Amino acid sequence: MEIITASHKDLPRIAHCHIRAFPASLSSLLGPRYTAKMLEWYLTSDNKFLFHIEMDGRVVGYCGGFVRKGEPYGSSSGMTQYAFREGIRALLLRPWLVFHPKVRGNFRFLGRNLWYRLFPPRAQPAAGDNSLQSRVSTPLNDQQGSQSRTVAQSQSHKVPQSQSPTVDNIGSHSRTVAQSQSPLSAGLVVIGVDPGYQGKGLGSLLLQEFERRALAMNCPHMHLTVEKENAPAIRTYERNGWQVVEIQGGSVRMEKECERV
């Protein structure tokens, strides 16, 4: 077993792992090309990271994080903007997905991102940014995986088993307080484990590696969002020291503070 920092050549295999872990997520339904493009967003700057676990010659788990440093919007919109053209292409090839609940339920999010596309927003200050939003891994909706700032964040896929968590991030008052105490917060945005390899502790291993990388980026404060009904994932996070700080709608925001070594 090996933990590997993802490169462009790894994206197709990580995308297939994501699709196996979350077959019903919108990103999976849009196909492997869209999913790979979405994941490529994590390779575009040094304040994002993506890594995966390989076993038996295949990708069996993956995790991506983001520290917002002046970007005009959070991870969900960031991924949506980055994979915008591939998303349009995927919808043209699968027009029936326009009527999918996760598309219909996110028209406002999609409309906002179309506006961003036409009129790009300006970058925002990095320190003390309380609008940090990390979302679950299905980016066509800012909310879902996004936990997004919206909690709707359901966009995310539900984490299939306790060993394969999924996260998302919400925007709320309690988060504002926590982030005011820590200028930067590392958002756990996407995480998943191949169903055939769940129950082996890989989810916890991914969380530990996420924490190590966040600390290396000088971010002892970490946050994520997960669907309220995803009890197995919430238990996995709690076993690894994460605490529930807010419940809003169908999303749960969790945070963890690690000590610098």
Buried (B, 14 or more C-beta within 10 A) or exposed (E): EEBBEBEEEBBBBBBBBBBBBBEEBBBBBBBBBBBBBBBBBBBEEEBBBBBBBBBEEBBBBBBBBBBBBEBBBBBBBBBBBBBBEBBEBBBEEBEEBEEBEBBEBBEEBBEBBEEBEEEEEEEEEBEBBBEBBBBBBBBBBBBBBBBBBBBBBBBBBBBBBBBBBBBBBBBBEBBEEBBEEBEBBBBBBBBBBBBEBBEBEBBBBBBBBBBEBBBEBEBBBBBBBBBBEBEBBBEBBEEBBBEBBBBBBBBBBBBBBBEEE
